[in-house]
Amino acid sequence: MKHQERNSFLATDTGLILKMFALATVVSVAIKFIGPGLAIPATNRIVLIAVLLPSLLIGLALIWRGWQQYRQS
């Protein structure tokens, strides 16, 4: 890897990490201050949605991305 390519990779990687950190901070602050004001009932259905939805969304995104790559090749 050339010196300039390596610096570009590190800059891109650092930028991604900083963006993810900022997003996580915003979500955390929103949960802390806005979350308690929401009137969400504590039911089994709500808990299942909260637990399973992130995994389902990531799974769907990965399947979609794989399908897109398969179509291009």
PyMOL Python script that loads the backbone (N, CA, C, O; Angstrom):
from pymol import cmd

cmd.read_pdbstr("""\
ATOM      1  N   MET A   1       0.846  -1.171   0.000  1.00  0.00           N
ATOM      2  CA  MET A   1       0.000   0.000   0.000  1.00  0.00           C
ATOM      3  C   MET A   1       0.891   1.233   0.000  1.00  0.00           C
ATOM      4  O   MET A   1       1.830   1.318   0.791  1.00  0.00           O
ATOM      5  N   LYS A   2       0.612   2.171  -0.861  1.00  0.00           N
ATOM      6  CA  LYS A   2       1.391   3.396  -0.943  1.00  0.00           C
ATOM      7  C   LYS A   2       1.095   4.285   0.263  1.00  0.00           C
ATOM      8  O   LYS A   2       0.072   4.144   0.934  1.00  0.00           O
ATOM      9  N   HIS A   3       2.032   5.209   0.514  1.00  0.00           N
ATOM     10  CA  HIS A   3       1.906   6.082   1.683  1.00  0.00           C
ATOM     11  C   HIS A   3       0.621   6.918   1.627  1.00  0.00           C
ATOM     12  O   HIS A   3      -0.094   7.025   2.624  1.00  0.00           O
ATOM     13  N   GLN A   4       0.333   7.501   0.477  1.00  0.00           N
ATOM     14  CA  GLN A   4      -0.856   8.347   0.364  1.00  0.00           C
ATOM     15  C   GLN A   4      -2.135   7.521   0.481  1.00  0.00           C
ATOM     16  O   GLN A   4      -3.103   7.967   1.098  1.00  0.00           O
ATOM     17  N   GLU A   5      -2.150   6.322  -0.106  1.00  0.00           N
ATOM     18  CA  GLU A   5      -3.325   5.458   0.019  1.00  0.00           C
ATOM     19  C   GLU A   5      -3.554   5.078   1.467  1.00  0.00           C
ATOM     20  O   GLU A   5      -4.695   5.013   1.924  1.00  0.00           O
ATOM     21  N   ARG A   6      -2.459   4.823   2.201  1.00  0.00           N
ATOM     22  CA  ARG A   6      -2.563   4.430   3.603  1.00  0.00           C
ATOM     23  C   ARG A   6      -3.143   5.581   4.426  1.00  0.00           C
ATOM     24  O   ARG A   6      -4.017   5.358   5.264  1.00  0.00           O
ATOM     25  N   ASN A   7      -2.669   6.804   4.200  1.00  0.00           N
ATOM     26  CA  ASN A   7      -3.200   7.958   4.932  1.00  0.00           C
ATOM     27  C   ASN A   7      -4.662   8.195   4.604  1.00  0.00           C
ATOM     28  O   ASN A   7      -5.448   8.537   5.487  1.00  0.00           O
ATOM     29  N   SER A   8      -5.034   8.018   3.347  1.00  0.00           N
ATOM     30  CA  SER A   8      -6.422   8.190   2.950  1.00  0.00           C
ATOM     31  C   SER A   8      -7.308   7.157   3.641  1.00  0.00           C
ATOM     32  O   SER A   8      -8.407   7.469   4.098  1.00  0.00           O
ATOM     33  N   PHE A   9      -6.810   5.916   3.711  1.00  0.00           N
ATOM     34  CA  PHE A   9      -7.560   4.855   4.377  1.00  0.00           C
ATOM     35  C   PHE A   9      -7.740   5.178   5.851  1.00  0.00           C
ATOM     36  O   PHE A   9      -8.835   5.022   6.392  1.00  0.00           O
ATOM     37  N   LEU A  10      -6.673   5.626   6.508  1.00  0.00           N
ATOM     38  CA  LEU A  10      -6.771   5.953   7.930  1.00  0.00           C
ATOM     39  C   LEU A  10      -7.710   7.133   8.162  1.00  0.00           C
ATOM     40  O   LEU A  10      -8.474   7.136   9.127  1.00  0.00           O
ATOM     41  N   ALA A  11      -7.659   8.130   7.286  1.00  0.00           N
ATOM     42  CA  ALA A  11      -8.549   9.278   7.429  1.00  0.00           C
ATOM     43  C   ALA A  11     -10.003   8.854   7.253  1.00  0.00           C
ATOM     44  O   ALA A  11     -10.879   9.301   7.992  1.00  0.00           O
ATOM     45  N   THR A  12     -10.253   7.999   6.283  1.00  0.00           N
ATOM     46  CA  THR A  12     -11.609   7.517   6.054  1.00  0.00           C
ATOM     47  C   THR A  12     -12.085   6.685   7.239  1.00  0.00           C
ATOM     48  O   THR A  12     -13.221   6.828   7.692  1.00  0.00           O
ATOM     49  N   ASP A  13     -11.216   5.821   7.733  1.00  0.00           N
ATOM     50  CA  ASP A  13     -11.558   4.960   8.858  1.00  0.00           C
ATOM     51  C   ASP A  13     -11.828   5.791  10.112  1.00  0.00           C
ATOM     52  O   ASP A  13     -12.790   5.531  10.834  1.00  0.00           O
ATOM     53  N   THR A  14     -10.990   6.777  10.368  1.00  0.00           N
ATOM     54  CA  THR A  14     -11.172   7.637  11.531  1.00  0.00           C
ATOM     55  C   THR A  14     -12.461   8.442  11.396  1.00  0.00           C
ATOM     56  O   THR A  14     -13.191   8.610  12.373  1.00  0.00           O
ATOM     57  N   GLY A  15     -12.742   8.931  10.215  1.00  0.00           N
ATOM     58  CA  GLY A  15     -13.978   9.675   9.999  1.00  0.00           C
ATOM     59  C   GLY A  15     -15.206   8.825  10.256  1.00  0.00           C
ATOM     60  O   GLY A  15     -16.178   9.288  10.853  1.00  0.00           O
ATOM     61  N   LEU A  16     -15.161   7.576   9.802  1.00  0.00           N
ATOM     62  CA  LEU A  16     -16.284   6.663  10.038  1.00  0.00           C
ATOM     63  C   LEU A  16     -16.481   6.413  11.526  1.00  0.00           C
ATOM     64  O   LEU A  16     -17.608   6.413  12.021  1.00  0.00           O
ATOM     65  N   ILE A  17     -15.386   6.202  12.227  1.00  0.00           N
ATOM     66  CA  ILE A  17     -15.479   5.960  13.674  1.00  0.00           C
ATOM     67  C   ILE A  17     -16.057   7.180  14.378  1.00  0.00           C
ATOM     68  O   ILE A  17     -16.900   7.040  15.265  1.00  0.00           O
ATOM     69  N   LEU A  18     -15.614   8.376  13.994  1.00  0.00           N
ATOM     70  CA  LEU A  18     -16.142   9.587  14.614  1.00  0.00           C
ATOM     71  C   LEU A  18     -17.622   9.785  14.304  1.00  0.00           C
ATOM     72  O   LEU A  18     -18.381  10.215  15.172  1.00  0.00           O
ATOM     73  N   LYS A  19     -18.039   9.479  13.079  1.00  0.00           N
ATOM     74  CA  LYS A  19     -19.457   9.587  12.720  1.00  0.00           C
ATOM     75  C   LYS A  19     -20.298   8.611  13.532  1.00  0.00           C
ATOM     76  O   LYS A  19     -21.371   8.966  14.019  1.00  0.00           O
ATOM     77  N   MET A  20     -19.812   7.385  13.676  1.00  0.00           N
ATOM     78  CA  MET A  20     -20.557   6.386  14.454  1.00  0.00           C
ATOM     79  C   MET A  20     -20.637   6.791  15.922  1.00  0.00           C
ATOM     80  O   MET A  20     -21.672   6.610  16.564  1.00  0.00           O
ATOM     81  N   PHE A  21     -19.545   7.341  16.454  1.00  0.00           N
ATOM     82  CA  PHE A  21     -19.538   7.810  17.837  1.00  0.00           C
ATOM     83  C   PHE A  21     -20.547   8.945  18.021  1.00  0.00           C
ATOM     84  O   PHE A  21     -21.283   8.972  19.007  1.00  0.00           O
ATOM     85  N   ALA A  22     -20.576   9.875  17.074  1.00  0.00           N
ATOM     86  CA  ALA A  22     -21.522  10.992  17.160  1.00  0.00           C
ATOM     87  C   ALA A  22     -22.963  10.498  17.088  1.00  0.00           C
ATOM     88  O   ALA A  22     -23.818  10.956  17.846  1.00  0.00           O
ATOM     89  N   LEU A  23     -23.233   9.568  16.179  1.00  0.00           N
ATOM     90  CA  LEU A  23     -24.585   9.022  16.058  1.00  0.00           C
ATOM     91  C   LEU A  23     -25.000   8.290  17.334  1.00  0.00           C
ATOM     92  O   LEU A  23     -26.129   8.440  17.801  1.00  0.00           O
ATOM     93  N   ALA A  24     -24.087   7.499  17.895  1.00  0.00           N
ATOM     94  CA  ALA A  24     -24.385   6.778  19.136  1.00  0.00           C
ATOM     95  C   ALA A  24     -24.650   7.756  20.277  1.00  0.00           C
ATOM     96  O   ALA A  24     -25.517   7.508  21.115  1.00  0.00           O
ATOM     97  N   THR A  25     -23.918   8.856  20.316  1.00  0.00           N
ATOM     98  CA  THR A  25     -24.121   9.863  21.357  1.00  0.00           C
ATOM     99  C   THR A  25     -25.492  10.515  21.220  1.00  0.00           C
ATOM    100  O   THR A  25     -26.191  10.709  22.214  1.00  0.00           O
ATOM    101  N   VAL A  26     -25.874  10.851  20.003  1.00  0.00           N
ATOM    102  CA  VAL A  26     -27.186  11.468  19.770  1.00  0.00           C
ATOM    103  C   VAL A  26     -28.312  10.515  20.172  1.00  0.00           C
ATOM    104  O   VAL A  26     -29.274  10.925  20.821  1.00  0.00           O
ATOM    105  N   VAL A  27     -28.193   9.264  19.793  1.00  0.00           N
ATOM    106  CA  VAL A  27     -29.219   8.277  20.147  1.00  0.00           C
ATOM    107  C   VAL A  27     -29.285   8.103  21.661  1.00  0.00           C
ATOM    108  O   VAL A  27     -30.373   8.024  22.230  1.00  0.00           O
ATOM    109  N   SER A  28     -28.137   8.045  22.308  1.00  0.00           N
ATOM    110  CA  SER A  28     -28.101   7.881  23.760  1.00  0.00           C
ATOM    111  C   SER A  28     -28.753   9.054  24.475  1.00  0.00           C
ATOM    112  O   SER A  28     -29.523   8.861  25.415  1.00  0.00           O
ATOM    113  N   VAL A  29     -28.449  10.262  24.034  1.00  0.00           N
ATOM    114  CA  VAL A  29     -29.045  11.452  24.648  1.00  0.00           C
ATOM    115  C   VAL A  29     -30.552  11.471  24.402  1.00  0.00           C
ATOM    116  O   VAL A  29     -31.324  11.823  25.294  1.00  0.00           O
ATOM    117  N   ALA A  30     -30.969  11.097  23.205  1.00  0.00           N
ATOM    118  CA  ALA A  30     -32.408  11.057  22.902  1.00  0.00           C
ATOM    119  C   ALA A  30     -33.120  10.042  23.790  1.00  0.00           C
ATOM    120  O   ALA A  30     -34.210  10.313  24.294  1.00  0.00           O
ATOM    121  N   ILE A  31     -32.516   8.887  23.981  1.00  0.00           N
ATOM    122  CA  ILE A  31     -33.134   7.872  24.842  1.00  0.00           C
ATOM    123  C   ILE A  31     -33.216   8.373  26.284  1.00  0.00           C
ATOM    124  O   ILE A  31     -34.220   8.172  26.966  1.00  0.00           O
ATOM    125  N   LYS A  32     -32.152   9.024  26.734  1.00  0.00           N
ATOM    126  CA  LYS A  32     -32.124   9.474  28.124  1.00  0.00           C
ATOM    127  C   LYS A  32     -33.142  10.572  28.408  1.00  0.00           C
ATOM    128  O   LYS A  32     -33.817  10.541  29.437  1.00  0.00           O
ATOM    129  N   PHE A  33     -33.258  11.539  27.503  1.00  0.00           N
ATOM    130  CA  PHE A  33     -34.103  12.699  27.795  1.00  0.00           C
ATOM    131  C   PHE A  33     -35.499  12.624  27.180  1.00  0.00           C
ATOM    132  O   PHE A  33     -36.458  13.115  27.775  1.00  0.00           O
ATOM    133  N   ILE A  34     -35.624  12.029  26.022  1.00  0.00           N
ATOM    134  CA  ILE A  34     -36.924  11.971  25.354  1.00  0.00           C
ATOM    135  C   ILE A  34     -37.661  10.678  25.689  1.00  0.00           C
ATOM    136  O   ILE A  34     -38.886  10.665  25.809  1.00  0.00           O
ATOM    137  N   GLY A  35     -36.914   9.603  25.838  1.00  0.00           N
ATOM    138  CA  GLY A  35     -37.507   8.287  26.077  1.00  0.00           C
ATOM    139  C   GLY A  35     -38.465   8.201  27.248  1.00  0.00           C
ATOM    140  O   GLY A  35     -39.556   7.652  27.093  1.00  0.00           O
ATOM    141  N   PRO A  36     -38.104   8.723  28.421  1.00  0.00           N
ATOM    142  CA  PRO A  36     -39.029   8.619  29.561  1.00  0.00           C
ATOM    143  C   PRO A  36     -40.351   9.348  29.345  1.00  0.00           C
ATOM    144  O   PRO A  36     -41.347   9.010  29.984  1.00  0.00           O
ATOM    145  N   GLY A  37     -40.379  10.334  28.464  1.00  0.00           N
ATOM    146  CA  GLY A  37     -41.610  11.074  28.211  1.00  0.00           C
ATOM    147  C   GLY A  37     -42.572  10.349  27.289  1.00  0.00           C
ATOM    148  O   GLY A  37     -43.740  10.726  27.192  1.00  0.00           O
ATOM    149  N   LEU A  38     -42.090   9.302  26.601  1.00  0.00           N
ATOM    150  CA  LEU A  38     -42.959   8.556  25.695  1.00  0.00           C
ATOM    151  C   LEU A  38     -43.837   7.593  26.481  1.00  0.00           C
ATOM    152  O   LEU A  38     -43.384   6.957  27.434  1.00  0.00           O
ATOM    153  N   ALA A  39     -45.067   7.495  26.082  1.00  0.00           N
ATOM    154  CA  ALA A  39     -46.003   6.602  26.772  1.00  0.00           C
ATOM    155  C   ALA A  39     -46.042   5.261  26.038  1.00  0.00           C
ATOM    156  O   ALA A  39     -47.001   4.961  25.327  1.00  0.00           O
ATOM    157  N   ILE A  40     -45.004   4.469  26.215  1.00  0.00           N
ATOM    158  CA  ILE A  40     -44.941   3.151  25.575  1.00  0.00           C
ATOM    159  C   ILE A  40     -45.315   2.108  26.624  1.00  0.00           C
ATOM    160  O   ILE A  40     -44.646   2.004  27.652  1.00  0.00           O
ATOM    161  N   PRO A  41     -46.358   1.347  26.385  1.00  0.00           N
ATOM    162  CA  PRO A  41     -46.763   0.341  27.370  1.00  0.00           C
ATOM    163  C   PRO A  41     -45.740  -0.802  27.450  1.00  0.00           C
ATOM    164  O   PRO A  41     -45.134  -1.173  26.445  1.00  0.00           O
ATOM    165  N   ALA A  42     -45.560  -1.340  28.631  1.00  0.00           N
ATOM    166  CA  ALA A  42     -44.611  -2.428  28.842  1.00  0.00           C
ATOM    167  C   ALA A  42     -45.312  -3.762  28.593  1.00  0.00           C
ATOM    168  O   ALA A  42     -45.713  -4.453  29.530  1.00  0.00           O
ATOM    169  N   THR A  43     -45.453  -4.110  27.313  1.00  0.00           N
ATOM    170  CA  THR A  43     -46.089  -5.379  26.961  1.00  0.00           C
ATOM    171  C   THR A  43     -45.074  -6.283  26.280  1.00  0.00           C
ATOM    172  O   THR A  43     -44.019  -5.835  25.831  1.00  0.00           O
ATOM    173  N   ASN A  44     -45.411  -7.549  26.214  1.00  0.00           N
ATOM    174  CA  ASN A  44     -44.513  -8.509  25.560  1.00  0.00           C
ATOM    175  C   ASN A  44     -44.316  -8.173  24.085  1.00  0.00           C
ATOM    176  O   ASN A  44     -43.219  -8.339  23.552  1.00  0.00           O
ATOM    177  N   ARG A  45     -45.355  -7.709  23.435  1.00  0.00           N
ATOM    178  CA  ARG A  45     -45.268  -7.373  22.018  1.00  0.00           C
ATOM    179  C   ARG A  45     -44.260  -6.248  21.775  1.00  0.00           C
ATOM    180  O   ARG A  45     -43.462  -6.320  20.841  1.00  0.00           O
ATOM    181  N   ILE A  46     -44.296  -5.225  22.602  1.00  0.00           N
ATOM    182  CA  ILE A  46     -43.371  -4.104  22.460  1.00  0.00           C
ATOM    183  C   ILE A  46     -41.936  -4.566  22.692  1.00  0.00           C
ATOM    184  O   ILE A  46     -41.024  -4.152  21.976  1.00  0.00           O
ATOM    185  N   VAL A  47     -41.738  -5.413  23.681  1.00  0.00           N
ATOM    186  CA  VAL A  47     -40.395  -5.926  23.973  1.00  0.00           C
ATOM    187  C   VAL A  47     -39.874  -6.752  22.803  1.00  0.00           C
ATOM    188  O   VAL A  47     -38.714  -6.607  22.417  1.00  0.00           O
ATOM    189  N   LEU A  48     -40.700  -7.606  22.239  1.00  0.00           N
ATOM    190  CA  LEU A  48     -40.276  -8.403  21.089  1.00  0.00           C
ATOM    191  C   LEU A  48     -39.914  -7.524  19.892  1.00  0.00           C
ATOM    192  O   LEU A  48     -38.931  -7.784  19.198  1.00  0.00           O
ATOM    193  N   ILE A  49     -40.697  -6.504  19.662  1.00  0.00           N
ATOM    194  CA  ILE A  49     -40.393  -5.586  18.567  1.00  0.00           C
ATOM    195  C   ILE A  49     -39.060  -4.887  18.826  1.00  0.00           C
ATOM    196  O   ILE A  49     -38.225  -4.795  17.925  1.00  0.00           O
ATOM    197  N   ALA A  50     -38.855  -4.402  20.031  1.00  0.00           N
ATOM    198  CA  ALA A  50     -37.622  -3.683  20.356  1.00  0.00           C
ATOM    199  C   ALA A  50     -36.397  -4.582  20.263  1.00  0.00           C
ATOM    200  O   ALA A  50     -35.322  -4.124  19.875  1.00  0.00           O
ATOM    201  N   VAL A  51     -36.546  -5.847  20.610  1.00  0.00           N
ATOM    202  CA  VAL A  51     -35.403  -6.767  20.591  1.00  0.00           C
ATOM    203  C   VAL A  51     -35.134  -7.303  19.191  1.00  0.00           C
ATOM    204  O   VAL A  51     -33.978  -7.394  18.779  1.00  0.00           O
ATOM    205  N   LEU A  52     -36.176  -7.656  18.457  1.00  0.00           N
ATOM    206  CA  LEU A  52     -35.985  -8.322  17.170  1.00  0.00           C
ATOM    207  C   LEU A  52     -35.843  -7.378  15.981  1.00  0.00           C
ATOM    208  O   LEU A  52     -35.216  -7.738  14.985  1.00  0.00           O
ATOM    209  N   LEU A  53     -36.411  -6.183  16.066  1.00  0.00           N
ATOM    210  CA  LEU A  53     -36.401  -5.282  14.918  1.00  0.00           C
ATOM    211  C   LEU A  53     -34.995  -4.913  14.433  1.00  0.00           C
ATOM    212  O   LEU A  53     -34.767  -4.951  13.224  1.00  0.00           O
ATOM    213  N   PRO A  54     -34.050  -4.564  15.292  1.00  0.00           N
ATOM    214  CA  PRO A  54     -32.712  -4.226  14.781  1.00  0.00           C
ATOM    215  C   PRO A  54     -32.066  -5.387  14.019  1.00  0.00           C
ATOM    216  O   PRO A  54     -31.475  -5.173  12.960  1.00  0.00           O
ATOM    217  N   SER A  55     -32.171  -6.595  14.535  1.00  0.00           N
ATOM    218  CA  SER A  55     -31.595  -7.754  13.851  1.00  0.00           C
ATOM    219  C   SER A  55     -32.276  -8.014  12.515  1.00  0.00           C
ATOM    220  O   SER A  55     -31.613  -8.342  11.531  1.00  0.00           O
ATOM    221  N   LEU A  56     -33.590  -7.868  12.476  1.00  0.00           N
ATOM    222  CA  LEU A  56     -34.311  -8.057  11.225  1.00  0.00           C
ATOM    223  C   LEU A  56     -33.929  -7.014  10.184  1.00  0.00           C
ATOM    224  O   LEU A  56     -33.765  -7.336   9.008  1.00  0.00           O
ATOM    225  N   LEU A  57     -33.786  -5.759  10.617  1.00  0.00           N
ATOM    226  CA  LEU A  57     -33.404  -4.703   9.686  1.00  0.00           C
ATOM    227  C   LEU A  57     -31.996  -4.923   9.133  1.00  0.00           C
ATOM    228  O   LEU A  57     -31.765  -4.730   7.940  1.00  0.00           O
ATOM    229  N   ILE A  58     -31.067  -5.318   9.977  1.00  0.00           N
ATOM    230  CA  ILE A  58     -29.703  -5.591   9.509  1.00  0.00           C
ATOM    231  C   ILE A  58     -29.703  -6.787   8.575  1.00  0.00           C
ATOM    232  O   ILE A  58     -29.028  -6.765   7.546  1.00  0.00           O
ATOM    233  N   GLY A  59     -30.447  -7.830   8.913  1.00  0.00           N
ATOM    234  CA  GLY A  59     -30.548  -8.987   8.039  1.00  0.00           C
ATOM    235  C   GLY A  59     -31.109  -8.639   6.675  1.00  0.00           C
ATOM    236  O   GLY A  59     -30.591  -9.088   5.653  1.00  0.00           O
ATOM    237  N   LEU A  60     -32.164  -7.841   6.656  1.00  0.00           N
ATOM    238  CA  LEU A  60     -32.742  -7.409   5.382  1.00  0.00           C
ATOM    239  C   LEU A  60     -31.761  -6.558   4.578  1.00  0.00           C
ATOM    240  O   LEU A  60     -31.670  -6.694   3.358  1.00  0.00           O
ATOM    241  N   ALA A  61     -31.031  -5.686   5.261  1.00  0.00           N
ATOM    242  CA  ALA A  61     -30.046  -4.855   4.565  1.00  0.00           C
ATOM    243  C   ALA A  61     -28.939  -5.714   3.964  1.00  0.00           C
ATOM    244  O   ALA A  61     -28.497  -5.448   2.847  1.00  0.00           O
ATOM    245  N   LEU A  62     -28.489  -6.725   4.674  1.00  0.00           N
ATOM    246  CA  LEU A  62     -27.444  -7.618   4.153  1.00  0.00           C
ATOM    247  C   LEU A  62     -27.949  -8.455   2.984  1.00  0.00           C
ATOM    248  O   LEU A  62     -27.228  -8.656   2.007  1.00  0.00           O
ATOM    249  N   ILE A  63     -29.173  -8.938   3.077  1.00  0.00           N
ATOM    250  CA  ILE A  63     -29.752  -9.701   1.968  1.00  0.00           C
ATOM    251  C   ILE A  63     -29.888  -8.808   0.740  1.00  0.00           C
ATOM    252  O   ILE A  63     -29.554  -9.223  -0.370  1.00  0.00           O
ATOM    253  N   TRP A  64     -30.374  -7.589   0.931  1.00  0.00           N
ATOM    254  CA  TRP A  64     -30.523  -6.653  -0.188  1.00  0.00           C
ATOM    255  C   TRP A  64     -29.180  -6.330  -0.817  1.00  0.00           C
ATOM    256  O   TRP A  64     -29.057  -6.285  -2.041  1.00  0.00           O
ATOM    257  N   ARG A  65     -28.172  -6.105   0.018  1.00  0.00           N
ATOM    258  CA  ARG A  65     -26.838  -5.796  -0.503  1.00  0.00           C
ATOM    259  C   ARG A  65     -26.259  -6.987  -1.263  1.00  0.00           C
ATOM    260  O   ARG A  65     -25.660  -6.810  -2.323  1.00  0.00           O
ATOM    261  N   GLY A  66     -26.429  -8.179  -0.740  1.00  0.00           N
ATOM    262  CA  GLY A  66     -25.963  -9.374  -1.441  1.00  0.00           C
ATOM    263  C   GLY A  66     -26.676  -9.564  -2.763  1.00  0.00           C
ATOM    264  O   GLY A  66     -26.059  -9.957  -3.753  1.00  0.00           O
ATOM    265  N   TRP A  67     -27.969  -9.288  -2.790  1.00  0.00           N
ATOM    266  CA  TRP A  67     -28.736  -9.407  -4.023  1.00  0.00           C
ATOM    267  C   TRP A  67     -28.254  -8.399  -5.053  1.00  0.00           C
ATOM    268  O   TRP A  67     -28.154  -8.713  -6.239  1.00  0.00           O
ATOM    269  N   GLN A  68     -27.953  -7.174  -4.594  1.00  0.00           N
ATOM    270  CA  GLN A  68     -27.434  -6.150  -5.502  1.00  0.00           C
ATOM    271  C   GLN A  68     -26.090  -6.569  -6.090  1.00  0.00           C
ATOM    272  O   GLN A  68     -25.860  -6.390  -7.286  1.00  0.00           O
ATOM    273  N   GLN A  69     -25.202  -7.123  -5.269  1.00  0.00           N
ATOM    274  CA  GLN A  69     -23.904  -7.576  -5.760  1.00  0.00           C
ATOM    275  C   GLN A  69     -24.061  -8.751  -6.703  1.00  0.00           C
ATOM    276  O   GLN A  69     -23.325  -8.853  -7.684  1.00  0.00           O
ATOM    277  N   TYR A  70     -24.994  -9.633  -6.433  1.00  0.00           N
ATOM    278  CA  TYR A  70     -25.233 -10.785  -7.293  1.00  0.00           C
ATOM    279  C   TYR A  70     -25.721 -10.322  -8.659  1.00  0.00           C
ATOM    280  O   TYR A  70     -25.305 -10.873  -9.679  1.00  0.00           O
ATOM    281  N   ARG A  71     -26.600  -9.315  -8.698  1.00  0.00           N
ATOM    282  CA  ARG A  71     -27.115  -8.790  -9.958  1.00  0.00           C
ATOM    283  C   ARG A  71     -26.023  -8.143 -10.801  1.00  0.00           C
ATOM    284  O   ARG A  71     -26.062  -8.220 -12.029  1.00  0.00           O
ATOM    285  N   GLN A  72     -25.042  -7.502 -10.148  1.00  0.00           N
ATOM    286  CA  GLN A  72     -23.980  -6.819 -10.868  1.00  0.00           C
ATOM    287  C   GLN A  72     -22.965  -7.784 -11.469  1.00  0.00           C
ATOM    288  O   GLN A  72     -22.308  -7.445 -12.453  1.00  0.00           O
ATOM    289  N   SER A  73     -22.825  -8.966 -10.906  1.00  0.00           N
ATOM    290  CA  SER A  73     -21.820  -9.902 -11.429  1.00  0.00           C
ATOM    291  C   SER A  73     -22.376 -10.844 -12.474  1.00  0.00           C
ATOM    292  O   SER A  73     -21.646 -11.684 -12.999  1.00  0.00           O
TER     293      SER A  73
END
""", "prot")
cmd.dss("prot")
cmd.show_as("cartoon", "prot")
cmd.util.cbc("prot")
cmd.orient("prot")
